[in-house]
């Protein structure tokens, strides 16, 4: 019984973790427009997908997620064994509870990675298989704002209009990075699914581009690079407009 009670804590964490994630997936819209404010504008439920590890860090390969999931499975086995050893040594109960909760959280993320791509269809479109490529559902958002509004931004944002370059619409629906066929990084390096996009308050918003090491990139304003972030969709749209213009002339 002295072992079972701690592993039951892990099971409870797994149950609560999956219940929360499935609630968010089936009951909330993705992005800013689906947010549920818990404590004013400071603490919110915000539906987003995390393709990698903590802070959105990814391994730079189409098989990176498979390697990450394999590592997580090994880590779960190691944590389970370590927890067993620490229970045997009768370590402080607070420490054992924390280890049991860490184990439950790790198993919850593995469930996301292994199954969500198949059953929730949230694997990136270029993943080699939906198995082991599911994206973790994140939702707790402490909104310490780091965005940038230019001096000319009016107090009444309805005076502004922005177009989402991934959907070419004026609405405020969130467009995930999977809709972005590609952008260009430094040295004109082609990057699939470079950035997501959303119209909000008359301004086009985007998260930090989805490249290796993105969590260490801190820029207030991506305006100088907005053409690069959405290079492929802008180029495709420009070609379609030119083709339509030429066809009308003939």
C-alpha positions in Angstrom: 0.0 0.0 0.0 2.9 2.4 0.7 3.8 2.2 -3.0 0.3 2.2 -4.4 -0.9 5.5 -2.9 1.9 7.4 -4.7 1.2 5.8 -8.0 -2.5 6.6 -7.5 -1.5 10.2 -7.2 0.2 9.9 -10.6 -3.0 8.3 -12.0 -5.1 11.2 -10.6 -2.8 13.7 -12.2 -3.1 11.9 -15.6 -6.9 11.9 -15.3 -7.1 15.6 -14.5 -4.6 16.4 -17.2 -6.4 14.6 -19.9 -9.9 15.8 -18.8 -8.7 19.4 -18.9 -7.1 19.0 -22.3 -10.1 17.3 -23.8 -12.4 20.0 -22.4 -10.3 22.7 -24.0 -10.2 20.8 -27.3 -13.9 20.2 -27.6 -15.3 23.3 -25.9 -12.9 26.1 -26.8 -11.8 27.8 -30.0 -8.1 28.1 -30.6 -6.3 31.4 -30.2 -7.2 34.7 -28.6 -10.8 34.7 -29.6 -11.5 31.5 -27.6 -10.0 32.7 -24.4 -11.7 32.3 -21.1 -10.7 35.0 -18.6 -10.1 33.6 -15.1 -8.5 36.6 -13.4 -9.2 39.6 -15.5 -6.7 39.9 -18.4 -3.9 38.5 -16.4 -4.7 34.8 -16.1 -6.6 33.0 -18.9 -7.5 29.7 -20.5 -6.0 30.0 -23.9 -6.1 27.0 -26.4 -2.8 26.6 -28.2 -0.8 23.6 -29.4 2.8 22.9 -28.4 4.6 20.7 -31.0 7.7 20.3 -28.8 9.0 20.6 -25.3 8.7 23.3 -22.6 8.5 26.8 -24.1 7.8 25.3 -27.5 11.4 24.2 -28.1 11.5 21.7 -31.0 14.1 19.3 -32.4 15.0 20.4 -35.9 13.9 17.4 -37.9 10.7 15.8 -39.2 11.6 12.9 -37.0 12.4 15.2 -34.0 9.0 14.6 -32.4 9.4 10.8 -32.7 12.8 11.2 -31.0 11.3 13.4 -28.3 8.5 10.9 -27.6 11.0 8.1 -27.4 13.0 10.1 -24.9 9.9 10.8 -22.9 9.1 7.0 -22.7 12.6 6.4 -21.4 12.2 9.3 -18.9 8.9 7.9 -17.6 10.5 4.5 -17.0 13.4 6.2 -15.2 11.1 8.4 -13.0 8.9 5.4 -12.1 12.0 3.4 -11.0 13.4 6.4 -9.1 10.1 7.0 -7.4 10.0 3.3 -6.3 13.5 3.6 -4.9 12.7 6.8 -3.0 9.5 5.2 -1.5 11.6 2.2 -0.4 14.1 4.6 1.3 11.1 6.3 3.0 12.0 9.8 1.8 9.9 12.8 2.9 6.3 12.5 1.9 6.2 15.9 0.3 9.1 15.0 -2.0 7.4 11.7 -2.9 4.1 13.5 -3.8 6.0 15.9 -6.0 7.8 13.1 -7.8 4.4 11.3 -8.3 2.9 14.4 -9.8 5.9 14.8 -12.1 5.5 11.2 -13.3 1.8 11.8 -13.9 2.5 15.0 -16.0 5.1 13.2 -18.0 2.7 10.3 -18.8 0.1 12.9 -19.8 2.4 14.5 -22.3 3.3 11.1 -23.8 -0.4 10.4 -24.2 -0.7 13.6 -26.2 2.3 12.8 -28.4 1.3 9.2 -29.1 -2.5 9.4 -29.6 -3.6 13.0 -30.2 -2.3 13.0 -33.8 -4.6 10.1 -34.6 -7.7 10.7 -32.5 -7.7 14.5 -32.3 -6.0 15.0 -35.8 -3.6 17.6 -34.5 -0.4 16.3 -35.9 1.5 18.7 -38.2 0.4 18.1 -41.8 4.0 17.2 -42.9 4.5 14.7 -40.1 5.6 11.3 -41.4 2.8 9.6 -39.4 0.1 10.8 -37.0 1.2 8.3 -34.4 3.8 9.7 -32.0 3.4 13.2 -33.6 0.5 14.6 -31.7 0.8 18.1 -30.3 0.5 18.8 -26.6 -2.6 20.9 -25.8 -1.6 23.9 -23.6 -4.2 26.2 -22.0 -3.0 28.0 -18.9 -1.8 31.5 -19.9 -0.3 34.1 -17.6 -0.7 37.2 -19.9 2.4 39.3 -19.2 2.1 41.2 -22.5 5.3 41.6 -24.6 3.8 42.8 -27.8 4.4 46.1 -29.6 1.9 48.7 -30.7 3.3 51.6 -32.9 2.8 55.2 -32.0 0.3 55.6 -34.8 -2.0 52.9 -33.4 -5.3 54.7 -32.6 -7.2 54.4 -29.4 -10.2 53.1 -31.3 -8.7 50.1 -33.2 -11.9 49.8 -35.3 -10.3 52.5 -37.5 -7.7 49.9 -38.7 -8.2 46.9 -41.0 -5.7 44.1 -41.3 -5.8 41.0 -43.6 -4.7 37.6 -42.5 -2.2 36.4 -45.0 -2.9 32.7 -44.3 -6.7 32.9 -45.0 -6.9 36.3 -46.8 -9.9 37.3 -44.7 -10.6 40.2 -42.4 -12.1 38.2 -39.5 -10.3 37.5 -36.2 -10.1 33.8 -36.5 -6.8 32.2 -35.5 -4.9 30.7 -38.5 -2.4 28.0 -37.2 1.1 27.7 -38.7 0.0 24.5 -40.6 -1.8 26.8 -43.0 1.5 28.6 -43.8 3.2 26.7 -46.7 6.4 28.4 -46.0 8.5 31.5 -45.2 12.1 32.4 -45.5 14.6 32.9 -42.7 18.2 34.2 -42.6 20.1 33.4 -45.8 16.8 32.8 -47.6 16.4 29.5 -45.8 13.0 27.9 -46.6 11.0 27.1 -43.4 7.7 25.3 -43.6 4.9 26.3 -41.2 7.0 29.4 -40.3 4.4 31.4 -38.5 0.8 31.6 -37.5 -1.4 34.7 -37.8 -4.5 36.4 -36.4 -6.2 39.7 -36.9 -6.8 41.4 -33.6 -7.6 45.1 -32.8 -6.9 46.0 -36.4 -3.4 44.6 -36.3 -1.9 41.4 -37.6 -0.6 39.3 -34.7 1.8 36.3 -34.8 3.6 34.2 -32.3 7.4 33.9 -32.4 8.2 32.0 -35.7 8.4 28.2 -35.3 12.1 27.6 -35.7 14.7 25.8 -33.5 15.5 28.0 -30.5 12.3 30.1 -30.9 11.9 30.5 -27.1 15.2 32.5 -27.0 14.1 35.0 -29.6 12.7 38.1 -28.2 11.6 40.8 -30.6 8.8 43.4 -29.9 8.0 44.0 -33.5 8.1 41.5 -36.4 6.9 44.1 -39.0 10.3 44.3 -40.7 10.1 40.5 -41.4 6.4 40.1 -42.0 6.9 39.5 -45.8 9.4 36.8 -44.9 7.2 35.1 -42.4 4.4 34.7 -45.0 6.5 34.6 -48.1 4.8 31.7 -49.8 1.2 32.6 -49.2 1.8 36.3 -50.2 3.6 35.1 -53.4 0.8 32.7 -54.2 -1.8 35.4 -53.7 0.1 37.9 -55.8 0.4 35.3 -58.6 -3.3 34.6 -58.5 -4.1 38.3 -58.7 -1.8 38.9 -61.6 -3.2 35.8 -63.4 -6.8 37.1 -62.8 -5.8 40.6 -64.1 -4.2 39.1 -67.3 -7.2 36.8 -68.0 -9.6 39.8 -67.7 -7.5 41.7 -70.3 -7.9 38.8 -72.7 
